[in-house]
Amino acid sequence: MSTTISRPAGPPVAHLLTAYAQEMRAELARISDFWLARALDEQRGGFIGQMDGTGRIDAEAPKGSILNARILWTFSAAYRHTGQPAHLAAATRAFNYLLTHFLDNEHGGVYWLVGADGQPLNTRKQIYALAFALYGLSEYYRATQHPLALQASQALFEWIEAHSYDPAHGGYFEAFGRAGEPLADPRLSDKDRPAPKTMNTHLHVLEAYANLYRCWPDARLAQRLRGLLATFLIHILDAPAGHLRLFFTADWAPVADLVSYGHDIEAAWLLREAAQVLGDADLLAQVTAASLRLAEATAAALLPDGSLPHELDRTTGHLDRHREWWVSAEAMVGFLDAYELTGDPAHLHRSHQAWRFAQCHLLDHAHGEWRWGVHDDYRPMTEQDKVGFWKCPYHNTRACLEVLYRCRHLAAGLA
């Protein structure tokens, strides 16, 4: 497949791209400053485990591996862009804490949860968490070339492949006990269906493996990346609808009919990123067609204020219209990626509208960072964390970096 790109020229688009990039530079600094000022655990090391929606810190809150791994990725990626010593120091702090407290030196993998004192609380091995640890470690290696970061990344890859890979049907199982034994309940959270395979875990294994491949172009890793892309194209993507299926049996029968708009637009650009890393033009063309279908279907679900609703249950028809921070962040990147591919200014404006929505409703100028989200009537979701097991700086920092890079490139092309 060949994609014909016709880019609109002229001052309006060039001005928007330049202004968008400038705003992303400022927002990147604002987000990182918050985490550096408010989220370091000066008493026990690493980072705090929880801050509520009003800015109150719980010093005794346990610490999740996902939060720590995402902080590691965030400051490693920020340092690669800014070169600021404070960003490197935060990344190194997260790296050392992950190696010391989350890595299981006896059985491999990473613990799900440790106490405020760094001692293991929940030793289950959730593949989603291992994927984020691999993502953060490989990004730290890209930033520092620290050999332990690559070694730890490779060890996590081997653990996932040894315990989670399904040779019969392809893909990866969700969760295991400390030593790799199967678990009766593999769910990532109480909100999830009890399915042995999920879209969400596969998406984040994909992004982690793609990042590792940048550091370590191993043949078996490339094979697994190709397999993950094939799994998305064959089993996870509902191509006629342009959405991702979310929960599956071991042999890939869907067990729910839900649409997650944030994951659809996030996958639209992460799938292409993985195909680009592999450098296979034919595979990239195939994935690009799927990515554009995801972006177009997601665009059709946009609300009048430029935001995306949270989730649709296609069985009941219920549309959950609350908005979460990470969905707007991923929409900023996913629609901008679609603009890069097509030159359709509507996609550029969708990306910018997602940012405008975030500015109006998600940026918390009173307490810092971004809110978890807002209800359908725009009331802030202050009952949700500002910092916590699931609330992190990874989605919005990554959006700042991706939009900044892409806008600079696109504006240069229009000059």
C-alpha positions in Angstrom: 0.0 0.0 0.0 1.3 3.5 -0.8 0.0 6.5 1.0 -0.2 9.8 -1.0 0.4 12.7 1.3 -0.8 16.2 0.3 0.2 18.6 3.0 -1.7 21.9 3.3 0.8 24.8 3.1 0.6 28.4 4.4 0.9 30.4 7.6 -2.1 29.0 9.5 -0.8 25.4 9.7 2.8 26.5 10.2 1.8 28.9 12.9 -0.3 26.3 14.7 2.5 23.7 14.6 5.1 26.2 15.9 2.8 27.4 18.7 1.8 23.8 19.6 5.5 22.9 19.9 6.2 25.8 22.2 3.3 25.0 24.4 4.5 21.4 24.7 7.9 22.5 25.7 6.4 24.6 28.5 4.1 21.8 29.6 6.9 19.3 29.7 8.7 21.6 32.1 5.6 22.1 34.2 4.9 18.4 34.6 8.5 17.4 35.4 8.8 20.3 37.9 5.8 19.0 39.8 7.2 15.5 40.1 10.6 16.7 41.1 9.2 19.1 43.8 6.3 16.9 45.1 6.8 13.3 44.4 10.3 12.4 45.8 10.2 10.3 48.9 13.0 11.9 50.8 12.5 9.7 53.9 12.6 6.2 52.4 13.9 6.6 49.0 12.4 6.5 45.5 9.1 8.2 45.0 5.9 8.5 47.1 3.2 5.9 46.6 0.2 8.1 46.7 -1.1 11.7 46.6 -4.8 12.3 46.5 -6.7 14.6 44.1 -6.3 17.6 46.5 -2.5 17.2 46.8 -2.4 15.4 50.2 0.4 12.9 50.4 0.0 9.5 52.2 3.6 8.8 53.4 2.6 5.2 54.4 1.1 4.3 51.0 2.6 1.2 49.3 4.5 1.7 46.1 3.5 0.1 42.8 6.0 -1.3 40.2 4.0 0.3 37.4 4.2 3.8 38.9 8.0 3.4 39.5 8.6 2.0 36.0 6.6 4.8 34.4 8.5 7.4 36.3 11.8 5.8 35.2 10.6 6.0 31.6 9.4 9.6 32.0 12.6 11.1 33.3 14.8 9.0 31.1 12.9 10.2 28.0 12.8 13.7 29.3 16.6 13.7 29.9 17.2 12.5 26.4 15.4 15.6 25.2 16.5 18.2 27.7 19.9 17.1 28.9 18.9 18.5 32.3 20.9 17.1 35.2 17.7 17.1 37.4 16.0 14.8 34.9 18.9 12.4 34.9 19.0 12.4 38.7 15.3 11.5 38.9 15.7 8.8 36.3 18.7 7.4 38.2 16.7 7.5 41.4 13.9 5.5 39.8 16.4 3.1 38.2 18.2 2.4 41.5 14.9 2.0 43.4 13.5 -0.5 40.8 16.7 -2.6 40.9 16.9 -2.6 44.7 13.2 -3.1 45.6 11.1 -4.3 42.7 13.4 -6.8 40.9 13.0 -10.3 42.2 16.6 -11.5 42.3 15.5 -15.1 43.3 12.7 -15.9 40.8 13.1 -13.1 38.2 10.5 -10.5 37.1 9.3 -7.6 39.2 7.0 -7.5 42.2 3.6 -6.0 41.8 3.7 -4.0 45.0 6.1 -3.1 47.8 5.5 -1.3 51.1 6.4 2.3 51.9 9.6 0.8 53.3 10.4 -1.0 50.0 9.7 -4.5 51.3 7.6 -6.8 49.0 3.9 -6.8 49.7 2.5 -8.5 46.6 4.9 -10.7 44.7 2.6 -11.7 41.8 4.2 -11.3 38.3 1.7 -9.3 36.2 3.0 -9.2 32.6 1.7 -5.7 32.2 4.0 -4.6 35.1 7.0 -6.5 33.7 6.4 -4.8 30.3 6.5 -1.3 31.9 9.6 -2.2 33.8 11.2 -3.3 30.6 10.0 -0.1 28.9 11.5 2.1 31.6 14.8 0.2 31.8 15.3 0.2 28.0 14.7 4.0 27.9 17.2 4.5 30.8 19.7 2.5 28.7 19.0 4.8 25.7 19.6 7.8 27.9 22.7 6.6 29.8 24.1 3.4 28.1 24.2 1.9 31.6 25.0 -1.8 31.0 22.9 -2.9 34.0 19.8 -1.3 32.4 20.2 -3.4 29.2 21.0 -6.6 31.2 17.9 -6.1 33.3 15.8 -5.4 30.2 17.0 -8.6 28.5 16.3 -10.6 31.7 12.7 -9.3 31.8 12.3 -10.2 28.1 13.5 -13.7 28.8 11.1 -14.1 31.8 8.1 -13.0 29.8 9.1 -15.4 27.0 9.7 -18.3 29.3 6.5 -17.9 31.4 3.9 -15.9 29.4 4.3 -16.7 25.7 1.7 -19.0 24.3 3.3 -21.3 21.7 -0.1 -22.8 20.8 -2.1 -19.7 20.0 0.4 -16.9 20.1 0.3 -13.9 22.4 0.9 -13.7 26.1 -0.9 -14.8 29.2 -1.7 -12.2 31.8 -0.3 -13.1 35.3 1.6 -15.6 37.4 2.7 -16.2 40.9 6.1 -15.3 42.2 7.9 -18.3 40.7 5.9 -18.3 37.4 3.0 -20.5 38.5 -0.5 -19.8 36.9 -2.9 -17.7 38.9 -6.7 -18.4 39.2 -7.4 -14.7 38.9 -5.2 -13.0 36.3 -7.0 -9.6 36.3 -5.0 -6.4 36.1 -7.5 -4.6 38.3 -11.0 -5.0 39.7 -12.4 -3.2 36.7 -11.2 -5.8 34.3 -12.7 -9.0 33.0 -11.2 -12.3 34.2 -9.7 -13.1 30.8 -6.4 -15.0 30.2 -5.4 -12.6 27.5 -6.1 -8.8 27.0 -5.5 -6.1 24.5 -4.1 -3.8 27.2 -1.2 -6.1 28.2 -0.4 -6.9 24.6 -0.2 -3.2 23.7 2.3 -2.5 26.4 4.4 -5.6 25.7 4.5 -4.3 22.1 5.7 -0.8 23.1 8.3 -2.3 25.5 9.6 -4.8 23.0 9.8 -2.0 20.3 11.8 0.2 22.7 14.1 -2.7 23.6 14.7 -3.5 19.9 16.1 0.0 19.5 18.8 -0.9 22.0 19.2 -4.6 21.2 18.3 -5.6 17.6 18.0 -9.3 18.5 16.6 -11.7 15.9 14.2 -13.5 18.4 13.0 -10.1 19.7 12.2 -9.1 16.1 10.3 -12.3 15.6 8.2 -11.7 18.7 7.6 -8.1 17.6 6.3 -9.3 14.3 4.1 -11.9 16.1 2.6 -9.1 18.3 1.8 -7.0 15.3 0.2 -10.0 13.6 -1.8 -10.7 16.8 -3.2 -7.2 16.7 -4.0 -7.4 13.0 -5.6 -10.9 13.2 -7.2 -11.1 16.6 -7.3 -7.8 18.5 -8.4 -5.3 15.8 -12.0 -5.4 14.7 -11.2 -4.0 11.3 -14.8 -3.3 10.0 -15.6 -1.3 13.2 -12.2 0.3 13.5 -11.9 -0.6 17.2 -9.8 -2.9 19.4 -11.4 -5.9 21.1 -10.3 -5.9 24.8 -10.7 -9.4 26.4 -10.1 -12.9 25.1 -10.0 -16.6 25.8 -6.7 -18.3 25.4 -7.5 -19.1 21.8 -8.6 -15.5 21.0 -12.4 -15.7 21.3 -13.6 -12.3 22.4 -15.4 -12.3 25.8 -16.7 -8.7 25.8 -17.9 -6.1 23.4 -16.4 -2.9 24.7 -14.8 0.0 23.1 -12.0 1.9 24.8 -11.4 5.1 22.9 -8.2 6.0 24.6 -6.6 2.6 23.8 -7.8 2.8 20.2 -6.1 6.1 19.5 -3.0 5.1 21.5 -2.7 1.9 19.5 -3.1 3.8 16.3 0.4 5.3 16.7 2.1 2.6 18.8 1.4 -0.1 16.3 3.1 2.1 13.6 6.0 2.8 15.8 6.7 -0.9 16.3 6.5 -1.6 12.6 8.8 1.4 11.9 11.4 0.0 14.4 11.4 -3.3 12.4 12.1 -1.5 9.2 9.9 -3.7 7.0 8.1 -1.6 4.4 5.4 -4.1 3.6 4.6 -4.7 7.2 4.6 -1.0 7.9 2.1 -0.4 5.0 -0.2 -3.1 6.4 0.0 -1.6 9.9 -0.5 1.9 8.6 -3.8 1.0 7.0 -5.0 -0.4 10.3 -3.7 2.6 12.2 -5.6 5.0 10.0 -8.8 3.0 10.4 -8.4 3.2 14.2 -7.8 7.0 14.0 -10.8 7.5 11.7 -13.2 5.4 13.9 -12.0 7.2 17.0 -12.5 10.6 15.4 -16.1 9.7 14.8 -16.6 9.3 18.6 -15.3 12.7 19.5 -17.6 14.8 21.6 -18.4 18.4 20.6 -15.8 19.8 23.1 -13.0 17.9 21.3 -12.6 15.2 23.9 -13.2 11.5 23.8 -15.6 9.6 26.1 -14.1 6.9 28.2 -15.8 3.6 27.1 -18.7 2.2 25.2 -20.4 -1.1 26.0 -21.7 -2.2 22.7 -23.8 -4.9 24.2 -25.9 -2.5 26.3 -25.3 0.7 24.4 -24.1 2.5 27.5 -21.6 5.3 26.8 -19.4 6.2 29.8 -18.8 9.9 29.1 -16.3 10.8 31.9 -12.9 11.9 30.6 -9.5 10.8 31.8 -6.2 12.5 31.5 -4.4 9.7 29.6 -7.1 9.6 26.9 -6.6 13.3 26.0 -2.8 12.8 26.1 -3.0 9.8 23.7 -5.4 11.7 21.4 -2.9 14.5 21.1 -0.3 12.0 19.7 -2.6 9.6 17.8 -4.4 12.3 15.7 -1.1 14.2 15.1 0.3 10.9 13.8 -2.7 10.6 11.5 -2.1 14.1 10.2 1.6 13.2 9.4 0.3 10.3 7.4 -2.5 11.9 5.5 -1.9 15.7 5.5 -5.6 16.1 6.5 -5.7 19.2 8.6 -8.8 17.9 10.4 -6.5 15.4 12.2 -4.1 18.2 13.2 -7.0 20.2 14.7 -8.3 17.1 16.5 -4.9 16.7 18.1 -4.8 20.3 19.1 -8.4 20.2 20.4 -7.5 17.4 22.7 -4.7 19.6 24.1 -7.2 22.5 24.4 -9.6 20.3 26.4 -6.7 19.3 28.7 -5.8 22.9 29.2 -9.4 23.9 30.1 -10.3 20.9 32.2 -7.4 18.6 33.1 -4.5 20.8 34.0 -4.7 21.4 37.8 -3.2 24.9 38.4 -4.1 24.8 42.1 -2.5 21.5 43.0 -0.2 20.8 40.1 0.2 18.3 37.3 -3.0 17.0 35.5 -6.2 15.9 37.2 -7.2 12.2 36.8 -10.2 13.5 34.8 -13.6 15.2 34.9 -17.1 13.9 35.1 -19.5 14.4 32.2 -20.6 17.8 33.7 -16.9 18.8 33.9 -16.6 18.4 37.7 -13.0 17.5 38.6 -12.6 13.9 39.7 -10.9 14.9 42.9 -11.8 11.5 44.5 -9.1 10.0 42.2 -5.4 10.2 42.8 -3.0 12.9 41.6 -0.1 10.4 42.1 -0.8 6.7 42.7 -0.6 3.2 41.5 -2.2 4.1 38.1 -1.7 7.9 38.0 1.7 8.8 36.7 3.6 11.2 34.4 4.1 8.9 31.5 1.1 9.6 29.2 1.2 13.3 29.4 5.0 13.6 29.4 5.1 11.3 26.4 2.5 13.4 24.6 4.6 16.5 25.2 7.7 14.9 23.8 5.9 13.2 20.8 4.0 16.4 19.8 7.1 18.5 20.2 9.2 16.3 18.0 6.5 15.9 15.4 5.5 19.6 15.2 9.1 20.6 14.8 9.5 18.2 11.9 6.3 19.1 10.3 6.9 22.9 10.6 10.3 22.4 9.1 8.7 20.7 6.1 6.5 23.7 5.6 9.2 26.3 5.8 
